[in-house]
Amino acid sequence: MVFELKETKKAAPLFEGWQETMIWSCLQKVMGSIYVDSPENPASAMAILGDFCFFAGEPSRELALF
């Protein structure tokens, strides 16, 4: 199941080390959204901003198809 993450800091460790402004914007709730496989303990995450999508963590078919 795919969830839109409201507490984006929970996905921050999955994107650790990424130097992408678009990902930071999603994590800081400025623009875009973060979707995850679990709202409490995400193992897979997807940051979406406009036409751009970044995946992090464990590969997830559900997130990719979303």
N, C-alpha and C positions, 0 to 999 in steps of 0.2 A: 504494500500500500504506500502511496505517496502523500506526504504532508507538507503544507507550506509552513515553514518554521517562523514562529513569532519571536522566539528568543534566539536570535541569530548567533549570539556568542557561543552557543552549543556546537555550531558547525565550524567555528574559527579554527580549532585544531586540525580539522581536515584540510583546510586551505593554508596551513602554516607554511611560510616560505614563498608563497606565490607573490610575485611583484606585479600584480594586475590591478589597476585603479578600478576597473569594473567590478572585480570581486570585492574590493574594500568598500565600494559604494553599496553593494548588496548587504555585506556584513554590518555596515553602519546604518542601514535602513535609509540611506539617502535616495537611492534609486534601485530598482530591480527587486528580485525576490530570491530566497533560498528555499529549495525543496529538499526533503530528506526522506529516508526510509523509516525513521523512527523519531518522533518529536522529543523523546527523553534522552535516548542514547544513539544518536545518528552514527552509522558506520559508512553511509554513502550520502553524498550531497551533490546538489546541482544549483549553481548560481546562474540566474537568467536575468539579462538586461538587454532589452530590445531584441535584436536578432542574434545576440551572442549568448552562448551557453558554455559553462565550464563545469566539468565533473571532477569530484575529488573523493578520496576514500576507496572503499571496495567497489568493484564494478557492480552495477545494478541494472538488470534488464528493465525493470519497472520504471526507473528514472529515465532511462534512455528512450523508452517508448512514450513517456509522458509528454 
